């Protein structure tokens, strides 16, 4: 985006490919980069429309092509309308899942999933993409409503009645994604999604998860089932308008609930750095470049920070010893990712808001950050 509010397709494509290096060798993007100033908006939209659905590219695409993102979303909805079945996977699609090539190698996502009979899997990727897009730019809402006029609800897989007792880690992770995205969409647009269809299927899901044999399962499976149950409880409490006290006796301990909450917040942080980068003061953005006589933001370093974490330079041993005189701060697995993201945000001089119940470690986290940064 230029200083005067103008938009350069060429520079936007350059930033996007810098953030998504796996696409740099793609023939269609090689061709687009060679066009230079002759690059047209229709060509860019056509190249990006199916990548919008790809979980690895939704966020950087939104960040680099905001002015034309609405056209990309509208075109994606048009293509999805042509998919014959978004409610289930065919037997052929189920068989091919194990033989599926890595999704990272797929660019034509809609064509790939539709061609292999995996309409339901495609629908769930679309819901995740829409969820992220709504949080970054709520003005896409009209296009998303148009999609759900012909598509099933985001929790179609739950309506099909999966048995929690049969869930392995791989299948459970897929169900967890559906539950998490459904809850996320419900939080973003409650009035619409709460009336979309009957959410009572989550009552059955929570009940089944309560009867799951945790003792004879791996730690990964236990974690997935716990997260499914926690998200299901949050959905039920929203739909039925239950108070916190009403859900206290539903069989999940405070410790488990807090662990699930941390993992949920991590799941929702996928758009945090991107949205923060959109509101960074222009005076703090460095590296302006000139393209064809126009000043354009060089956002590469800012936007790439969403997928990187930077270490703050260590202080001297004397300072560290002086500040570590009190109780030591132990970075457990539960707070490791939050601490890394906070370090990255401070390095980029972005504002940080810490929130949580009393005693959860907010002050200790700030103290640890102060020690490591020498402040």
C-alpha positions as CSV (number, residue, x, y, z in Angstrom):
1,X,0.0,0.0,0.0
2,X,1.5,3.3,-1.0
3,X,1.9,6.4,1.3
4,X,-0.9,8.2,-0.6
5,X,-3.3,5.2,-0.3
6,X,-2.7,3.9,-3.8
7,X,-2.0,0.2,-4.5
8,X,0.6,-1.5,-6.6
9,X,-0.1,-5.0,-7.9
10,X,3.6,-5.5,-8.7
11,X,4.9,-4.6,-5.2
12,X,2.0,-6.5,-3.5
13,X,2.9,-9.7,-5.5
14,X,6.5,-9.2,-4.6
15,X,5.7,-9.0,-0.9
16,X,3.4,-12.0,-1.1
17,X,6.0,-14.2,-2.8
18,X,8.6,-13.1,-0.3
19,X,6.3,-14.4,2.5
20,X,5.5,-17.6,0.6
21,X,8.8,-18.7,-0.9
22,X,7.4,-22.1,-2.0
23,X,5.3,-20.3,-4.6
24,X,8.2,-18.5,-6.1
25,X,9.0,-21.4,-8.4
26,X,5.4,-21.9,-9.5
27,X,5.1,-21.4,-13.3
28,X,2.1,-19.1,-13.1
29,X,3.7,-16.8,-10.5
30,X,7.0,-16.8,-12.5
31,X,5.0,-15.6,-15.5
32,X,3.1,-13.0,-13.4
33,X,6.4,-11.5,-12.0
34,X,7.8,-11.1,-15.5
35,X,4.8,-9.0,-16.5
36,X,5.9,-6.1,-14.3
37,X,3.8,-3.0,-14.8
38,X,1.7,-4.9,-17.4
39,X,0.2,-7.0,-14.6
40,X,-3.6,-6.8,-14.5
41,X,-5.9,-7.2,-11.6
42,X,-7.9,-10.0,-13.2
43,X,-4.7,-12.0,-13.7
44,X,-3.8,-11.6,-10.1
45,X,-7.2,-12.5,-8.8
46,X,-7.3,-15.6,-11.0
47,X,-3.9,-16.8,-9.7
48,X,-4.8,-16.2,-6.1
49,X,-8.5,-17.3,-5.8
50,X,-7.8,-20.9,-4.9
51,X,-4.9,-20.1,-2.7
52,X,-7.3,-18.1,-0.5
53,X,-8.7,-21.4,0.7
54,X,-5.2,-22.8,1.4
55,X,-4.5,-22.6,5.2
56,X,-0.9,-21.6,4.6
57,X,-1.7,-18.7,2.3
58,X,-5.0,-17.1,3.5
59,X,-3.4,-14.7,6.0
60,X,-0.4,-13.5,3.9
61,X,-2.8,-13.1,0.9
62,X,-5.1,-11.0,3.0
63,X,-2.2,-8.9,4.2
64,X,-0.7,-8.2,0.8
65,X,-3.8,-7.8,-1.3
66,X,-6.3,-6.1,0.9
67,X,-7.6,-3.7,-1.7
68,X,-8.6,-6.5,-4.1
69,X,-9.3,-9.2,-1.4
70,X,-13.0,-8.7,-1.8
71,X,-12.8,-9.7,-5.5
72,X,-10.7,-12.7,-4.6
73,X,-13.3,-13.9,-2.0
74,X,-16.2,-13.3,-4.4
75,X,-14.5,-15.3,-7.1
76,X,-13.7,-18.1,-4.6
77,X,-17.4,-18.3,-3.7
78,X,-18.3,-18.5,-7.4
79,X,-16.0,-21.5,-7.8
80,X,-17.2,-23.2,-4.7
81,X,-20.8,-22.9,-5.9
82,X,-19.8,-25.3,-8.7
83,X,-18.5,-28.0,-6.4
84,X,-21.1,-30.8,-6.6
85,X,-21.0,-31.9,-3.0
86,X,-19.7,-30.0,0.0
87,X,-21.5,-32.1,2.6
88,X,-19.5,-35.3,2.5
89,X,-16.5,-37.1,1.2
90,X,-17.0,-39.8,-1.4
91,X,-15.7,-43.3,-0.8
92,X,-13.0,-42.6,-3.4
93,X,-12.0,-39.5,-1.5
94,X,-11.8,-41.4,1.8
95,X,-9.5,-44.0,0.3
96,X,-7.2,-41.5,-1.2
97,X,-6.7,-39.5,2.0
98,X,-3.8,-41.8,3.0
99,X,-2.2,-41.4,-0.4
100,X,-2.8,-37.7,-0.6
101,X,0.2,-35.6,-1.6
102,X,1.2,-32.9,0.7
103,X,-1.2,-30.0,0.8
104,X,1.8,-27.7,0.7
105,X,2.3,-28.7,-2.9
106,X,-1.3,-28.0,-3.9
107,X,-2.1,-24.6,-5.5
108,X,-5.5,-25.3,-7.1
109,X,-7.1,-26.3,-3.8
110,X,-10.7,-26.2,-4.9
111,X,-10.0,-28.2,-8.0
112,X,-7.9,-30.7,-6.1
113,X,-10.4,-31.5,-3.4
114,X,-13.4,-31.4,-5.7
115,X,-11.7,-33.7,-8.1
116,X,-10.8,-36.3,-5.4
117,X,-14.3,-36.3,-4.0
118,X,-13.4,-34.6,-0.7
119,X,-16.0,-31.9,-0.7
120,X,-16.5,-32.0,3.1
121,X,-12.7,-31.5,3.7
122,X,-12.8,-28.6,1.3
123,X,-15.7,-27.1,3.0
124,X,-13.9,-27.2,6.4
125,X,-10.8,-25.4,4.8
126,X,-13.2,-22.8,3.4
127,X,-14.7,-22.2,6.9
128,X,-11.2,-21.8,8.4
129,X,-10.3,-19.3,5.6
130,X,-13.6,-17.3,6.1
131,X,-13.0,-17.3,9.9
132,X,-9.6,-15.7,9.5
133,X,-10.8,-13.3,6.8
134,X,-13.7,-12.1,9.0
135,X,-11.4,-11.4,11.9
136,X,-9.0,-9.4,9.6
137,X,-11.6,-7.7,7.5
138,X,-15.3,-7.8,8.6
139,X,-16.5,-6.2,5.4
140,X,-16.2,-9.7,3.7
141,X,-19.4,-10.7,5.6
142,X,-21.7,-10.3,2.6
143,X,-19.7,-12.7,0.5
144,X,-19.5,-15.2,3.3
145,X,-23.3,-15.1,3.9
146,X,-23.6,-15.9,0.2
147,X,-21.5,-19.0,0.6
148,X,-23.6,-20.4,3.4
149,X,-26.7,-20.0,1.3
150,X,-25.7,-23.1,-0.6
151,X,-23.1,-24.7,1.7
152,X,-23.7,-26.8,4.9
153,X,-23.0,-25.3,8.4
154,X,-19.4,-25.3,9.5
155,X,-20.1,-28.2,11.9
156,X,-21.5,-30.6,9.2
157,X,-19.0,-33.3,10.3
158,X,-20.4,-33.1,13.8
159,X,-23.9,-33.5,12.5
160,X,-22.8,-36.7,10.9
161,X,-22.2,-38.1,14.4
162,X,-18.6,-39.0,14.8
163,X,-17.9,-41.5,17.6
164,X,-15.3,-40.0,20.0
165,X,-14.4,-43.5,21.2
166,X,-13.1,-44.3,17.7
167,X,-11.0,-41.2,17.3
168,X,-7.3,-41.5,16.8
169,X,-5.1,-38.5,16.9
170,X,-5.4,-37.8,13.2
171,X,-9.2,-38.0,13.0
172,X,-9.6,-36.3,16.3
173,X,-7.5,-33.4,15.1
174,X,-9.8,-33.0,12.2
175,X,-12.8,-33.0,14.4
176,X,-11.1,-30.5,16.8
177,X,-10.5,-28.2,13.8
178,X,-14.2,-28.3,13.0
179,X,-15.3,-27.6,16.6
180,X,-12.7,-24.8,17.0
181,X,-13.7,-23.1,13.7
182,X,-17.4,-23.4,14.6
183,X,-16.8,-21.8,18.0
184,X,-14.7,-19.1,16.4
185,X,-17.3,-18.2,13.8
186,X,-20.0,-18.2,16.5
187,X,-18.0,-15.7,18.5
188,X,-17.5,-13.5,15.4
189,X,-21.1,-13.5,14.1
190,X,-23.3,-14.9,16.9
191,X,-26.6,-13.6,15.5
192,X,-26.1,-15.4,12.2
193,X,-24.4,-18.6,13.1
194,X,-26.5,-19.3,16.2
195,X,-29.6,-19.5,13.9
196,X,-27.8,-21.3,11.1
197,X,-28.8,-24.8,12.2
198,X,-29.4,-27.0,15.2
199,X,-26.3,-27.0,17.4
200,X,-27.6,-29.7,19.7
201,X,-25.2,-32.2,18.1
202,X,-22.5,-30.6,20.4
203,X,-24.4,-31.9,23.5
204,X,-23.9,-35.5,22.2
205,X,-20.3,-34.7,21.4
206,X,-19.6,-33.4,24.9
207,X,-21.3,-36.4,26.4
208,X,-19.3,-38.9,24.4
209,X,-16.0,-37.1,25.2
210,X,-16.9,-37.4,28.9
211,X,-17.0,-41.2,28.6
212,X,-13.8,-41.4,26.7
213,X,-11.2,-43.8,28.2
214,X,-8.4,-41.3,29.0
215,X,-6.3,-43.9,30.9
216,X,-5.6,-46.2,28.0
217,X,-4.8,-43.4,25.4
218,X,-1.7,-41.5,24.4
219,X,-1.1,-38.0,25.8
220,X,-1.7,-36.5,22.3
221,X,-5.1,-38.2,22.1
222,X,-6.1,-37.1,25.6
223,X,-5.2,-33.5,24.8
224,X,-7.2,-33.6,21.6
225,X,-10.3,-35.1,23.3
226,X,-10.0,-32.5,26.1
227,X,-9.9,-29.7,23.7
228,X,-12.9,-31.0,21.8
229,X,-14.8,-31.2,25.0
230,X,-13.8,-27.8,26.2
231,X,-14.7,-26.1,22.9
232,X,-18.0,-28.0,22.9
233,X,-18.8,-26.8,26.3
234,X,-18.1,-23.2,25.3
235,X,-20.4,-23.6,22.3
236,X,-23.2,-25.1,24.5
237,X,-22.9,-22.3,27.0
238,X,-23.2,-19.7,24.2
239,X,-26.1,-21.3,22.5
240,X,-28.0,-22.0,25.7
241,X,-26.9,-18.8,27.3
242,X,-25.6,-20.7,30.4
243,X,-23.6,-19.0,33.1
244,X,-20.1,-20.0,34.2
245,X,-21.6,-21.7,37.3
246,X,-23.9,-23.8,35.2
247,X,-21.0,-25.3,33.3
248,X,-18.8,-26.0,36.4
249,X,-20.4,-29.4,37.0
250,X,-19.9,-30.7,33.5
251,X,-16.9,-32.7,34.5
252,X,-13.8,-30.7,33.5
253,X,-11.3,-29.6,36.1
254,X,-10.0,-26.0,36.5
255,X,-6.5,-27.1,35.6
256,X,-7.6,-28.9,32.4
257,X,-9.9,-26.0,31.5
258,X,-7.0,-23.5,31.8
259,X,-4.8,-25.7,29.6
260,X,-7.5,-25.9,27.0
261,X,-8.0,-22.1,27.2
262,X,-4.3,-21.6,26.5
263,X,-4.3,-23.9,23.5
264,X,-7.5,-22.2,22.2
265,X,-5.9,-18.7,22.5
266,X,-2.9,-20.1,20.6
267,X,-5.3,-21.3,17.9
268,X,-6.8,-17.9,17.6
269,X,-3.5,-16.1,17.4
270,X,-2.9,-17.0,13.8
271,X,-4.2,-13.5,12.7
272,X,-2.8,-11.5,15.6
273,X,0.5,-10.5,14.1
274,X,-1.1,-9.7,10.7
275,X,-3.8,-7.5,12.2
276,X,-1.2,-5.8,14.4
277,X,0.9,-5.0,11.4
278,X,-2.0,-3.3,9.7
279,X,-2.2,-0.7,12.5
280,X,1.4,0.0,13.1
281,X,2.1,3.7,12.9
282,X,3.4,4.8,9.6
283,X,6.2,6.6,11.3
284,X,7.6,3.4,12.6
285,X,7.6,1.7,9.2
286,X,11.1,1.7,7.7
287,X,12.5,1.0,4.3
288,X,10.4,3.0,1.9
289,X,11.1,2.2,-1.7
290,X,10.2,3.9,-4.9
291,X,8.5,2.0,-7.7
292,X,7.7,4.0,-10.9
293,X,7.9,7.3,-9.1
294,X,5.5,6.3,-6.3
295,X,6.4,5.8,-2.7
296,X,5.4,2.3,-1.5
297,X,5.7,0.7,1.9
298,X,8.4,-1.9,2.0
299,X,6.4,-4.2,4.3
300,X,8.4,-7.3,3.8
301,X,10.2,-7.2,7.1
302,X,7.1,-6.3,9.0
303,X,4.8,-8.9,7.4
304,X,7.4,-11.7,7.5
305,X,7.5,-11.3,11.3
306,X,4.2,-13.1,11.5
307,X,6.0,-16.4,10.9
308,X,9.2,-15.7,12.7
309,X,10.2,-15.1,16.3
310,X,13.2,-12.9,17.1
311,X,15.4,-13.3,20.2
312,X,16.1,-10.2,22.2
313,X,19.8,-9.5,22.7
314,X,21.0,-11.0,26.0
315,X,22.0,-8.7,28.8
316,X,25.2,-8.9,30.7
317,X,25.7,-11.6,33.3
318,X,25.8,-9.1,36.1
319,X,22.4,-7.6,35.2
320,X,20.9,-11.1,34.8
321,X,22.1,-12.2,38.2
322,X,20.8,-9.1,39.9
323,X,17.4,-9.4,38.4
324,X,17.1,-13.1,39.0
325,X,17.5,-12.8,42.7
326,X,13.8,-13.6,43.3
327,X,11.9,-16.7,42.4
328,X,12.9,-18.1,39.0
329,X,10.5,-17.9,36.1
330,X,10.1,-21.3,34.4
331,X,8.9,-21.2,30.8
332,X,6.6,-24.3,30.7
333,X,5.2,-25.8,27.5
334,X,1.9,-24.1,28.3
335,X,3.3,-20.6,28.1
336,X,6.2,-21.1,25.8
337,X,4.4,-20.0,22.6
338,X,2.9,-17.0,24.3
339,X,6.3,-15.9,25.6
340,X,7.9,-16.3,22.1
341,X,5.1,-14.2,20.5
342,X,5.5,-11.6,23.2
343,X,9.2,-11.4,22.5
344,X,8.6,-11.0,18.8
345,X,6.0,-8.3,19.4
346,X,8.4,-6.3,21.7
347,X,11.2,-6.7,19.2
348,X,8.9,-5.1,16.5
349,X,7.8,-2.4,19.0
350,X,4.2,-3.5,18.8
351,X,1.8,-2.9,21.7
352,X,1.0,-6.0,23.7
353,X,-2.0,-6.6,25.9
354,X,-1.8,-9.4,28.4
355,X,-5.0,-10.6,29.9
356,X,-6.1,-13.5,32.2
357,X,-7.3,-14.4,35.6
358,X,-5.5,-13.3,38.8
359,X,-2.4,-15.4,39.4
360,X,-2.0,-16.8,35.9
361,X,1.5,-15.3,35.5
362,X,1.1,-12.0,33.7
363,X,3.4,-10.1,36.0
364,X,5.9,-12.9,36.1
365,X,5.9,-13.0,32.3
366,X,6.6,-9.2,32.2
367,X,9.4,-9.6,34.8
368,X,11.0,-12.4,32.7
369,X,10.8,-10.2,29.6
370,X,12.4,-7.3,31.5
371,X,15.3,-9.6,32.6
372,X,16.0,-10.9,29.2
373,X,15.9,-7.4,27.5
374,X,17.9,-5.7,30.2
375,X,15.2,-3.1,31.0
